Each structure stands twice: as structure tokens, then as C-alpha cells.
């Protein structure tokens, strides 16, 4: 895509959408990413509806997300070296076959440790479509001023994912059968991964395997580690709140509407994502991240003082306004901090932080809720918000720092 026809403001989105090739891989990425917003919630719904335990649900979710945290950089490196096509297909098969096994273990009442083993397999192949699509945008636009808009557009897609996915998962699991949430994840995950993998013409080029002496540029510890730790704090908040919202809806007697409450959070983020992509920012990504993290943490506090589901949903809309700008800033500061040939791997490391945080947040707040009830979950979320603010302080703009690997 050339920059000759670049527009400003909201017109920049029209320029992006006029690129049919880019639109095609973004749509495929959307389908492939839907299970990201559905898998954890579907596991929580399945296990809580079958066994009545949120603690078990949190443990199983933690097994999947922790394994995904470890595997994400490895898959990112394989993608950068071998190309997205073959790697996305292999990962999708591992993830979704394991997800099928997990479903069976819960339905037939096998011991928890067997379900956790299946969850490990889910994590081993956890979707990396978001990183893959952002790497395609980065390659396609290179130094274009539209790259920031493209990252914002993908944040919008992410928010649509987190609006559509939870509602779909909650509806089929609570209205039809608890297993159908995970069944939907399998179908969508395989379809999206295969569709994205098939579009090989738009994937970033890979290193020439015939060149054994090709030097890989180094990643930087000082740049990447603070971003990964901050992403872990974000993940703790996201994973913990997913369990808290389900428990709150269950306690309020409106469990079938839990997905709509999650959707309210995502809706606020969607609004801010659209606005963020239309702004020509003069504030650096690292500073935007610190401001967004502080606002997101502060938005948890009012949830301690309300019990009405409608009011909680409205407060989550306001809270969601801080999510997308923070996540977009995370991608931007990562993209500025690493070599382009290792961007997918670097985004894999940020996914590692996020996934580890999701696991810790889901398991920790799940246990808190089992022992002290749903209101204690909101108190735990406030504590996580404080950790997020502390972690965000250490995210800085690129500077000369120590090589990592």
C-alpha cells in the first residue's frame, strides 16, 4: 500500500479498508481470534455448570493460559523463521484437538488432573493470529503513517471479538448445552487459522534457509522485559475480571446475561479504539501506556460500591474506554523497540506476559470467590489494578539497552 492516498482522521480507516489483500487477512484473523475471547469463558461456564466450582474452572483455565504463555514466543520464532502458513495450521490442530479432549474429560467426569493435562495441550497451540496479523500489517505498511491506524484497526477487531465471542459462548452454553461454547471455539479456531494460513502472499518474508550464516538481530532486555511485565499485569486484570463477572452474574441470578456484561467492557474499549486510530498522536506510546494503565486501574474502584447488574455494566463501559488505547500503545512501543524480522517473536513475548497474567488472575480470583464470594472478586481486581500501575511505571520509550538473545 502506498501512502500517496493517505487520509487523516477517520478517513485513514477508509484507506486501510480499500486494500483488499489486507482486508482479507484481517477478516481471517478476526475469525481465528474469536476463540481467544471464548475459550476461557467457555471453560469457566462448562466446569462451573457441571461441577459448581469456580476454583476448578480457574485452575483449568490457568493450565491452558500458562502453557500458552510459555509457548507463544517459541511459536513466534517459528513463524518468523518458517513463515506463518505452516506454523498456524500446526498450532491450530494441536490446540483444537486438545480442546476436544478437554471437553470430553469434563463431560464424562474424569479427574481434574486429566482435564488439566488436556488444558496444557490447548495452551501449547494457543492461537497467535493476532500477532500474525499485526506482523502482516507492519510488513505491508512499513514506515507508513498508516501503521498506527492499522494497529488501532486491529484493536477495534479485538474489541469486536470480545463483544461477539462472550455473548456467543454464554448463549450457547447456558441456553442450549454447556459443551457448545467449546465446540464453537473448535470450529471457529480451525476455520480462521486455515483461512489465514492460506493467504501466503501477504505474510512477511522469512529468512532464507539456504543461508546458514544469516545473522539474527538481537532483542533487547531493557526494552522488552518491562513491556512483558506490564502485559502480565494487564492479563491478570483481564483474566480475573472474566471470572469475577461470571460469578457476579451467577450470584445476581442472571448467569445467561454474563456475556452481555463482558460485552459492556469490550464495547467501551471499542469506542476508544476507533477514536485512538483517528488521532495523530504526539504523545509517545510508552507515555500513553502509563496514562491508560492508571485510568484502567482507577476504574476498578467504583465497582466495589455497586451491586446492580445494570450499573456494573455501565461502569464497565466507562472502564473499557481505557483498554484499547493502552493495548494499542503496547503494540506500538513493542514495534518501535524490536527489529522487524523478530516482531512476531517479540509480540509472542508480550503474549506470554499477558497469558501468564490471565492465568494468575483467573486462578487467584477464582479461589478468592470460592472462599469469600463474588464481592471479594471486585476487591481483588482493585488490588491487581494497583500492580498494573506499578508495572506501567517501568515501560519506557526505546533507548539503548542490553541485548536479550
ROSE-327306 format. One line per field, with one value per residue (C-alpha): x, y, z; residue in three letters. Coordinates in steps of 0.05 Angstrom, whole numbers, plus 5000, padded with zeros to 4 digits. Layout:
N
u	(X / ...)
v	(Y / ...)
w	(Z / ...)
res	(ALA / ...)
! end
This chain:
405
u	(5000 / 5027 / 5020 / 5000 / 4927 / 4935 / 4879 / 4876 / 4827 / 4773 / 4787 / 4851 / 4806 / 4777 / 4847 / 4862 / 4797 / 4808 / 4866 / 4831 / 4891 / 4899 / 4824 / 4824 / 4879 / 4847 / 4779 / 4812 / 4848 / 4783 / 4753 / 4816 / 4816 / 4744 / 4763 / 4811 / 4751 / 4711 / 4756 / 4769 / 4696 / 4671 / 4716 / 4691 / 4618 / 4627 / 4662 / 4621 / 4556 / 4578 / 4615 / 4594 / 4666 / 4696 / 4762 / 4768 / 4749 / 4803 / 4855 / 4840 / 4840 / 4906 / 4937 / 4919 / 4940 / 5005 / 5025 / 5006 / 5049 / 5110 / 5095 / 5078 / 5150 / 5170 / 5113 / 5130 / 5202 / 5179 / 5133 / 5189 / 5235 / 5188 / 5130 / 5060 / 5026 / 5051 / 5060 / 4989 / 4960 / 5002 / 4987 / 4912 / 4909 / 4945 / 4901 / 4834 / 4846 / 4867 / 4805 / 4762 / 4796 / 4786 / 4712 / 4706 / 4742 / 4694 / 4631 / 4650 / 4674 / 4747 / 4794 / 4815 / 4888 / 4868 / 4828 / 4889 / 4933 / 4885 / 4887 / 4963 / 4954 / 4905 / 4958 / 5013 / 4976 / 4940 / 4922 / 4975 / 4932 / 4933 / 5009 / 5010 / 4961 / 4998 / 5063 / 5030 / 5007 / 5076 / 5108 / 5056 / 5058 / 5130 / 5144 / 5076 / 5039 / 4980 / 5014 / 4988 / 4918 / 4927 / 4945 / 4884 / 4841 / 4864 / 4848 / 4778 / 4775 / 4798 / 4742 / 4691 / 4719 / 4708 / 4638 / 4615 / 4653 / 4630 / 4557 / 4560 / 4595 / 4548 / 4485 / 4501 / 4529 / 4472 / 4413 / 4429 / 4484 / 4547 / 4591 / 4572 / 4616 / 4678 / 4651 / 4642 / 4714 / 4739 / 4700 / 4718 / 4791 / 4804 / 4766 / 4802 / 4872 / 4866 / 4838 / 4895 / 4948 / 4923 / 4939 / 5014 / 5023 / 5014 / 5056 / 5123 / 5183 / 5223 / 5297 / 5330 / 5340 / 5398 / 5438 / 5467 / 5506 / 5450 / 5454 / 5390 / 5386 / 5383 / 5323 / 5336 / 5323 / 5316 / 5264 / 5224 / 5222 / 5185 / 5134 / 5124 / 5116 / 5065 / 5027 / 5027 / 4993 / 4942 / 4929 / 4917 / 4862 / 4830 / 4832 / 4809 / 4752 / 4726 / 4716 / 4690 / 4637 / 4612 / 4609 / 4574 / 4522 / 4511 / 4502 / 4453 / 4413 / 4428 / 4481 / 4455 / 4470 / 4542 / 4566 / 4530 / 4565 / 4632 / 4609 / 4598 / 4671 / 4691 / 4642 / 4676 / 4743 / 4715 / 4693 / 4761 / 4797 / 4760 / 4778 / 4850 / 4863 / 4838 / 4885 / 4955 / 4988 / 5044 / 5049 / 5097 / 5069 / 5102 / 5071 / 5003 / 5010 / 5025 / 4966 / 4919 / 4942 / 4928 / 4859 / 4842 / 4864 / 4824 / 4761 / 4760 / 4748 / 4674 / 4656 / 4666 / 4605 / 4551 / 4511 / 4460 / 4479 / 4459 / 4502 / 4560 / 4553 / 4552 / 4614 / 4649 / 4633 / 4670 / 4726 / 4732 / 4748 / 4818 / 4832 / 4842 / 4889 / 4931 / 4935 / 4949 / 5005 / 5034 / 5037 / 5066 / 5121 / 5139 / 5141 / 5188 / 5233 / 5250 / 5277 / 5223 / 5248 / 5234 / 5169 / 5124 / 5170 / 5171 / 5095 / 5097 / 5135 / 5083 / 5030 / 5070 / 5064 / 4990 / 4974 / 5013 / 4975 / 4908 / 4924 / 4945 / 4885 / 4834 / 4861 / 4874 / 4807 / 4771 / 4798 / 4781 / 4709 / 4702 / 4723 / 4693 / 4640 / 4633 / 4641 / 4712 / 4729 / 4720 / 4766 / 4818 / 4810 / 4826 / 4890 / 4910 / 4898 / 4949 / 5000 / 4986 / 5002 / 5068 / 5087 / 5069 / 5118 / 5176 / 5152 / 5195 / 5207 / 5262 / 5333 / 5400 / 5396 / 5424 / 5415 / 5369 / 5380)
v	(5000 / 5068 / 5130 / 5176 / 5167 / 5170 / 5207 / 5237 / 5227 / 5175 / 5176 / 5136 / 5076 / 5082 / 5080 / 5016 / 4982 / 4997 / 4949 / 4883 / 4840 / 4870 / 4867 / 4793 / 4774 / 4818 / 4784 / 4715 / 4738 / 4760 / 4691 / 4658 / 4705 / 4693 / 4633 / 4678 / 4713 / 4649 / 4594 / 4617 / 4638 / 4572 / 4532 / 4571 / 4562 / 4488 / 4469 / 4514 / 4489 / 4416 / 4416 / 4480 / 4500 / 4566 / 4546 / 4485 / 4527 / 4577 / 4522 / 4491 / 4559 / 4574 / 4510 / 4529 / 4601 / 4587 / 4536 / 4585 / 4637 / 4592 / 4570 / 4638 / 4663 / 4595 / 4596 / 4669 / 4649 / 4591 / 4639 / 4688 / 4633 / 4586 / 4631 / 4638 / 4587 / 4521 / 4543 / 4569 / 4504 / 4460 / 4503 / 4504 / 4428 / 4419 / 4470 / 4446 / 4372 / 4384 / 4427 / 4370 / 4323 / 4373 / 4377 / 4301 / 4296 / 4344 / 4313 / 4242 / 4265 / 4246 / 4270 / 4343 / 4328 / 4295 / 4356 / 4399 / 4356 / 4369 / 4443 / 4441 / 4416 / 4474 / 4523 / 4491 / 4510 / 4572 / 4620 / 4670 / 4700 / 4769 / 4773 / 4744 / 4795 / 4854 / 4829 / 4828 / 4900 / 4920 / 4888 / 4916 / 4988 / 4991 / 5065 / 5090 / 5137 / 5090 / 5036 / 5066 / 5068 / 4995 / 4976 / 5015 / 4979 / 4912 / 4936 / 4950 / 4880 / 4854 / 4891 / 4864 / 4796 / 4808 / 4833 / 4777 / 4719 / 4723 / 4733 / 4674 / 4630 / 4648 / 4639 / 4570 / 4545 / 4569 / 4564 / 4501 / 4459 / 4474 / 4439 / 4482 / 4540 / 4499 / 4465 / 4534 / 4551 / 4489 / 4503 / 4577 / 4566 / 4515 / 4555 / 4620 / 4591 / 4554 / 4616 / 4659 / 4607 / 4601 / 4675 / 4665 / 4723 / 4775 / 4742 / 4774 / 4743 / 4690 / 4680 / 4642 / 4571 / 4561 / 4617 / 4584 / 4646 / 4695 / 4737 / 4747 / 4816 / 4816 / 4832 / 4880 / 4860 / 4931 / 4947 / 4882 / 4857 / 4918 / 4913 / 4838 / 4850 / 4905 / 4859 / 4807 / 4857 / 4873 / 4799 / 4790 / 4842 / 4814 / 4741 / 4757 / 4801 / 4747 / 4700 / 4756 / 4777 / 4705 / 4697 / 4764 / 4746 / 4678 / 4709 / 4760 / 4706 / 4730 / 4680 / 4676 / 4751 / 4746 / 4752 / 4818 / 4846 / 4825 / 4856 / 4922 / 4925 / 4909 / 4960 / 5016 / 4993 / 4990 / 5063 / 5086 / 5043 / 5078 / 5146 / 5127 / 5106 / 5172 / 5214 / 5235 / 5224 / 5270 / 5233 / 5173 / 5102 / 5089 / 5151 / 5133 / 5064 / 5093 / 5140 / 5086 / 5037 / 5088 / 5103 / 5029 / 5015 / 5073 / 5049 / 4985 / 5023 / 5043 / 4970 / 4958 / 5000 / 4976 / 4912 / 4926 / 4890 / 4949 / 4997 / 4948 / 4943 / 5018 / 5026 / 4973 / 5013 / 5072 / 5027 / 4997 / 5066 / 5058 / 4988 / 4998 / 5059 / 5020 / 4958 / 4998 / 5034 / 4967 / 4942 / 5008 / 5011 / 4938 / 4951 / 5010 / 4971 / 4909 / 4891 / 4880 / 4810 / 4789 / 4827 / 4765 / 4734 / 4799 / 4801 / 4729 / 4751 / 4803 / 4749 / 4707 / 4762 / 4772 / 4698 / 4687 / 4745 / 4718 / 4650 / 4682 / 4728 / 4675 / 4624 / 4674 / 4709 / 4643 / 4617 / 4684 / 4679 / 4606 / 4626 / 4695 / 4704 / 4746 / 4815 / 4795 / 4786 / 4861 / 4876 / 4831 / 4868 / 4933 / 4902 / 4878 / 4949 / 4974 / 4924 / 4947 / 5019 / 4998 / 4956 / 5012 / 5059 / 5018 / 5019 / 5069 / 5092 / 5057 / 5071 / 5035 / 4976 / 4906 / 4851 / 4794 / 4739)
w	(5000 / 4982 / 5026 / 4969 / 4983 / 5058 / 5092 / 5161 / 5218 / 5207 / 5133 / 5148 / 5162 / 5092 / 5063 / 5101 / 5082 / 5008 / 5009 / 4993 / 5008 / 5077 / 5090 / 5072 / 5122 / 5175 / 5167 / 5171 / 5233 / 5263 / 5256 / 5282 / 5343 / 5363 / 5406 / 5445 / 5475 / 5482 / 5506 / 5578 / 5588 / 5557 / 5603 / 5664 / 5642 / 5626 / 5691 / 5736 / 5707 / 5710 / 5777 / 5811 / 5825 / 5801 / 5833 / 5788 / 5728 / 5745 / 5753 / 5686 / 5652 / 5686 / 5659 / 5588 / 5593 / 5629 / 5577 / 5523 / 5558 / 5552 / 5481 / 5450 / 5439 / 5411 / 5361 / 5344 / 5329 / 5286 / 5247 / 5236 / 5212 / 5174 / 5153 / 5180 / 5135 / 5160 / 5233 / 5241 / 5216 / 5262 / 5322 / 5307 / 5302 / 5369 / 5404 / 5379 / 5385 / 5457 / 5467 / 5444 / 5493 / 5549 / 5534 / 5537 / 5603 / 5636 / 5607 / 5628 / 5697 / 5693 / 5749 / 5748 / 5733 / 5667 / 5648 / 5666 / 5620 / 5563 / 5580 / 5573 / 5502 / 5489 / 5513 / 5470 / 5407 / 5432 / 5375 / 5353 / 5298 / 5330 / 5328 / 5257 / 5230 / 5263 / 5233 / 5164 / 5174 / 5197 / 5135 / 5088 / 5113 / 5137 / 5152 / 5130 / 5178 / 5169 / 5211 / 5276 / 5246 / 5226 / 5297 / 5321 / 5270 / 5296 / 5366 / 5341 / 5313 / 5380 / 5415 / 5366 / 5381 / 5455 / 5442 / 5397 / 5428 / 5500 / 5480 / 5433 / 5484 / 5540 / 5498 / 5470 / 5537 / 5581 / 5533 / 5494 / 5526 / 5568 / 5517 / 5458 / 5478 / 5469 / 5407 / 5376 / 5394 / 5357 / 5294 / 5291 / 5311 / 5256 / 5202 / 5218 / 5224 / 5157 / 5122 / 5148 / 5133 / 5061 / 5047 / 5039 / 4992 / 5047 / 5101 / 5118 / 5084 / 5122 / 5127 / 5071 / 5099 / 5050 / 5085 / 5147 / 5168 / 5166 / 5230 / 5271 / 5302 / 5378 / 5421 / 5478 / 5550 / 5575 / 5523 / 5523 / 5595 / 5625 / 5569 / 5583 / 5658 / 5645 / 5598 / 5654 / 5700 / 5645 / 5635 / 5709 / 5707 / 5643 / 5667 / 5737 / 5715 / 5668 / 5727 / 5772 / 5722 / 5714 / 5789 / 5798 / 5746 / 5778 / 5847 / 5818 / 5784 / 5713 / 5691 / 5619 / 5613 / 5637 / 5565 / 5558 / 5619 / 5590 / 5525 / 5560 / 5579 / 5508 / 5480 / 5517 / 5491 / 5420 / 5424 / 5447 / 5395 / 5338 / 5366 / 5381 / 5309 / 5282 / 5325 / 5302 / 5369 / 5393 / 5459 / 5457 / 5462 / 5529 / 5560 / 5531 / 5562 / 5631 / 5628 / 5603 / 5657 / 5712 / 5685 / 5678 / 5749 / 5776 / 5740 / 5783 / 5848 / 5837 / 5825 / 5899 / 5916 / 5869 / 5864 / 5810 / 5745 / 5700 / 5740 / 5738 / 5662 / 5654 / 5698 / 5655 / 5592 / 5623 / 5646 / 5577 / 5548 / 5578 / 5550 / 5475 / 5480 / 5530 / 5486 / 5423 / 5458 / 5480 / 5408 / 5384 / 5436 / 5421 / 5347 / 5358 / 5405 / 5364 / 5295 / 5243 / 5228 / 5300 / 5311 / 5314 / 5366 / 5407 / 5404 / 5426 / 5488 / 5504 / 5494 / 5543 / 5595 / 5580 / 5583 / 5647 / 5678 / 5654 / 5686 / 5752 / 5753 / 5735 / 5785 / 5841 / 5837 / 5826 / 5892 / 5925 / 5901 / 5924 / 5994 / 6003 / 5950 / 5887 / 5920 / 5941 / 5868 / 5855 / 5914 / 5883 / 5817 / 5852 / 5880 / 5811 / 5785 / 5835 / 5809 / 5738 / 5756 / 5788 / 5727 / 5678 / 5710 / 5682 / 5609 / 5574 / 5503 / 5463 / 5485 / 5481 / 5527 / 5539 / 5486 / 5508 / 5457)
res	(UNK / UNK / UNK / UNK / UNK / UNK / UNK / UNK / UNK / UNK / UNK / UNK / UNK / UNK / UNK / UNK / UNK / UNK / UNK / UNK / UNK / UNK / UNK / UNK / UNK / UNK / UNK / UNK / UNK / UNK / UNK / UNK / UNK / UNK / UNK / UNK / UNK / UNK / UNK / UNK / UNK / UNK / UNK / UNK / UNK / UNK / UNK / UNK / UNK / UNK / UNK / UNK / UNK / UNK / UNK / UNK / UNK / UNK / UNK / UNK / UNK / UNK / UNK / UNK / UNK / UNK / UNK / UNK / UNK / UNK / UNK / UNK / UNK / UNK / UNK / UNK / UNK / UNK / UNK / UNK / UNK / UNK / UNK / UNK / UNK / UNK / UNK / UNK / UNK / UNK / UNK / UNK / UNK / UNK / UNK / UNK / UNK / UNK / UNK / UNK / UNK / UNK / UNK / UNK / UNK / UNK / UNK / UNK / UNK / UNK / UNK / UNK / UNK / UNK / UNK / UNK / UNK / UNK / UNK / UNK / UNK / UNK / UNK / UNK / UNK / UNK / UNK / UNK / UNK / UNK / UNK / UNK / UNK / UNK / UNK / UNK / UNK / UNK / UNK / UNK / UNK / UNK / UNK / UNK / UNK / UNK / UNK / UNK / UNK / UNK / UNK / UNK / UNK / UNK / UNK / UNK / UNK / UNK / UNK / UNK / UNK / UNK / UNK / UNK / UNK / UNK / UNK / UNK / UNK / UNK / UNK / UNK / UNK / UNK / UNK / UNK / UNK / UNK / UNK / UNK / UNK / UNK / UNK / UNK / UNK / UNK / UNK / UNK / UNK / UNK / UNK / UNK / UNK / UNK / UNK / UNK / UNK / UNK / UNK / UNK / UNK / UNK / UNK / UNK / UNK / UNK / UNK / UNK / UNK / UNK / UNK / UNK / UNK / UNK / UNK / UNK / UNK / UNK / UNK / UNK / UNK / UNK / UNK / UNK / UNK / UNK / UNK / UNK / UNK / UNK / UNK / UNK / UNK / UNK / UNK / UNK / UNK / UNK / UNK / UNK / UNK / UNK / UNK / UNK / UNK / UNK / UNK / UNK / UNK / UNK / UNK / UNK / UNK / UNK / UNK / UNK / UNK / UNK / UNK / UNK / UNK / UNK / UNK / UNK / UNK / UNK / UNK / UNK / UNK / UNK / UNK / UNK / UNK / UNK / UNK / UNK / UNK / UNK / UNK / UNK / UNK / UNK / UNK / UNK / UNK / UNK / UNK / UNK / UNK / UNK / UNK / UNK / UNK / UNK / UNK / UNK / UNK / UNK / UNK / UNK / UNK / UNK / UNK / UNK / UNK / UNK / UNK / UNK / UNK / UNK / UNK / UNK / UNK / UNK / UNK / UNK / UNK / UNK / UNK / UNK / UNK / UNK / UNK / UNK / UNK / UNK / UNK / UNK / UNK / UNK / UNK / UNK / UNK / UNK / UNK / UNK / UNK / UNK / UNK / UNK / UNK / UNK / UNK / UNK / UNK / UNK / UNK / UNK / UNK / UNK / UNK / UNK / UNK / UNK / UNK / UNK / UNK / UNK / UNK / UNK / UNK / UNK / UNK / UNK / UNK / UNK / UNK / UNK / UNK / UNK / UNK / UNK / UNK / UNK / UNK / UNK / UNK / UNK / UNK / UNK / UNK / UNK / UNK / UNK / UNK / UNK / UNK / UNK / UNK / UNK / UNK / UNK / UNK / UNK / UNK / UNK / UNK / UNK / UNK / UNK / UNK / UNK / UNK / UNK / UNK)
! end
